[in-house]
Amino acid sequence: MAEAKTEFFQYKGKPLVRCGDILYYGDMRERYVIKLTIKSKAKQGELEMADKVSIQLLNTDPDVSPRKAIVKSSEKSNLFQAIDIGEVWLQKALKSAV
């Protein structure tokens, strides 16, 4: 039987996966990923936009406790700002991990 290969949406060369109001940015095989959680949304015209987003830089090591896995965290007022700062954190963390 052929193995199914899943292709994820890419943002700046890294996978961006969404499940409901939680997004993960980065490759789970690498040492760090970013977790974005949409905390609240506001209506702008007919669209619903995130207006409170939590950002966490997470260590993907399975031996690290969930509490210690959170390396850095912040909150931003929209998804663009959140993913922008998350991308910077991720690049810096991956460079220092080498």
C-alpha positions as a Markdown table, in Angstrom:
| # | Residue | x | y | z |
|---|---|---|---|---|
| 1 | Met | 0.0 | 0.0 | 0.0 |
| 2 | Ala | 1.3 | 3.4 | -0.9 |
| 3 | Glu | 2.1 | 5.8 | 1.9 |
| 4 | Ala | 0.1 | 9.0 | 2.0 |
| 5 | Lys | 2.1 | 12.1 | 2.1 |
| 6 | Thr | 0.5 | 15.2 | 3.6 |
| 7 | Glu | 1.7 | 18.6 | 2.4 |
| 8 | Phe | 1.1 | 21.5 | 4.8 |
| 9 | Phe | 0.6 | 25.2 | 4.0 |
| 10 | Gln | 4.0 | 26.9 | 4.1 |
| 11 | Tyr | 4.8 | 30.4 | 5.5 |
| 12 | Lys | 8.3 | 31.6 | 4.9 |
| 13 | Gly | 9.4 | 28.0 | 4.3 |
| 14 | Lys | 7.9 | 26.4 | 7.5 |
| 15 | Pro | 4.7 | 24.5 | 7.9 |
| 16 | Leu | 1.7 | 26.5 | 9.3 |
| 17 | Val | -1.1 | 24.1 | 10.6 |
| 18 | Arg | -4.4 | 25.2 | 12.0 |
| 19 | Cys | -6.9 | 23.3 | 14.1 |
| 20 | Gly | -9.8 | 25.5 | 15.2 |
| 21 | Asp | -8.4 | 28.5 | 17.0 |
| 22 | Ile | -4.9 | 27.1 | 17.5 |
| 23 | Leu | -2.1 | 27.4 | 14.9 |
| 24 | Tyr | 1.3 | 25.8 | 14.9 |
| 25 | Tyr | 4.2 | 27.3 | 13.0 |
| 26 | Gly | 7.3 | 25.3 | 12.4 |
| 27 | Asp | 8.5 | 21.8 | 11.8 |
| 28 | Met | 7.8 | 19.4 | 14.7 |
| 29 | Arg | 11.0 | 17.6 | 13.9 |
| 30 | Glu | 13.0 | 20.7 | 14.8 |
| 31 | Arg | 13.8 | 21.7 | 18.4 |
| 32 | Tyr | 11.3 | 24.6 | 18.6 |
| 33 | Val | 7.9 | 25.5 | 17.2 |
| 34 | Ile | 5.5 | 28.5 | 17.7 |
| 35 | Lys | 2.0 | 28.0 | 19.0 |
| 36 | Leu | -0.5 | 30.7 | 18.3 |
| 37 | Thr | -3.8 | 30.6 | 20.2 |
| 38 | Ile | -6.7 | 33.0 | 19.1 |
| 39 | Lys | -8.1 | 34.1 | 22.4 |
| 40 | Ser | -10.9 | 36.4 | 21.1 |
| 41 | Lys | -12.4 | 37.6 | 17.8 |
| 42 | Ala | -14.1 | 40.8 | 16.7 |
| 43 | Lys | -16.5 | 41.4 | 13.8 |
| 44 | Gln | -15.2 | 43.8 | 11.1 |
| 45 | Gly | -17.9 | 44.1 | 8.5 |
| 46 | Glu | -18.8 | 40.6 | 7.6 |
| 47 | Leu | -15.5 | 39.1 | 8.6 |
| 48 | Glu | -14.5 | 37.8 | 12.0 |
| 49 | Met | -10.9 | 38.9 | 12.9 |
| 50 | Ala | -8.7 | 37.8 | 15.7 |
| 51 | Asp | -8.2 | 40.6 | 18.2 |
| 52 | Lys | -6.3 | 38.8 | 20.9 |
| 53 | Val | -3.7 | 36.2 | 20.1 |
| 54 | Ser | -1.4 | 34.4 | 22.5 |
| 55 | Ile | 2.1 | 33.4 | 21.2 |
| 56 | Gln | 4.3 | 30.7 | 22.7 |
| 57 | Leu | 7.7 | 29.5 | 21.7 |
| 58 | Leu | 7.7 | 25.8 | 22.6 |
| 59 | Asn | 10.5 | 23.2 | 23.0 |
| 60 | Thr | 9.5 | 20.1 | 21.1 |
| 61 | Asp | 11.6 | 17.7 | 23.2 |
| 62 | Pro | 9.1 | 15.0 | 24.5 |
| 63 | Asp | 11.2 | 14.6 | 27.7 |
| 64 | Val | 10.6 | 18.2 | 28.8 |
| 65 | Ser | 7.5 | 18.8 | 31.0 |
| 66 | Pro | 4.7 | 20.8 | 29.3 |
| 67 | Arg | 5.2 | 23.7 | 31.8 |
| 68 | Lys | 9.0 | 23.9 | 31.0 |
| 69 | Ala | 8.4 | 23.5 | 27.3 |
| 70 | Ile | 7.2 | 27.1 | 27.1 |
| 71 | Val | 10.4 | 29.1 | 26.4 |
| 72 | Lys | 8.8 | 32.4 | 25.7 |
| 73 | Ser | 5.3 | 33.9 | 25.5 |
| 74 | Ser | 3.4 | 37.1 | 24.7 |
| 75 | Glu | 0.1 | 38.4 | 23.5 |
| 76 | Lys | -0.7 | 40.5 | 20.5 |
| 77 | Ser | -3.7 | 42.3 | 19.2 |
| 78 | Asn | -3.9 | 40.6 | 15.8 |
| 79 | Leu | -2.8 | 37.5 | 14.0 |
| 80 | Phe | -0.4 | 39.3 | 11.7 |
| 81 | Gln | 1.6 | 40.8 | 14.6 |
| 82 | Ala | 1.6 | 37.5 | 16.4 |
| 83 | Ile | 2.9 | 35.4 | 13.6 |
| 84 | Asp | 5.4 | 38.1 | 12.7 |
| 85 | Ile | 7.0 | 38.1 | 16.2 |
| 86 | Gly | 6.7 | 34.3 | 16.4 |
| 87 | Glu | 8.6 | 33.9 | 13.2 |
| 88 | Val | 11.5 | 36.1 | 14.6 |
| 89 | Trp | 11.5 | 34.1 | 17.9 |
| 90 | Leu | 11.6 | 30.8 | 16.0 |
| 91 | Gln | 14.5 | 31.8 | 13.7 |
| 92 | Lys | 16.6 | 33.0 | 16.6 |
| 93 | Ala | 15.8 | 29.9 | 18.7 |
| 94 | Leu | 16.7 | 27.6 | 15.9 |
| 95 | Lys | 20.0 | 29.4 | 15.1 |
| 96 | Ser | 21.1 | 29.3 | 18.8 |
| 97 | Ala | 20.1 | 25.6 | 19.0 |
| 98 | Val | 22.6 | 24.5 | 16.4 |
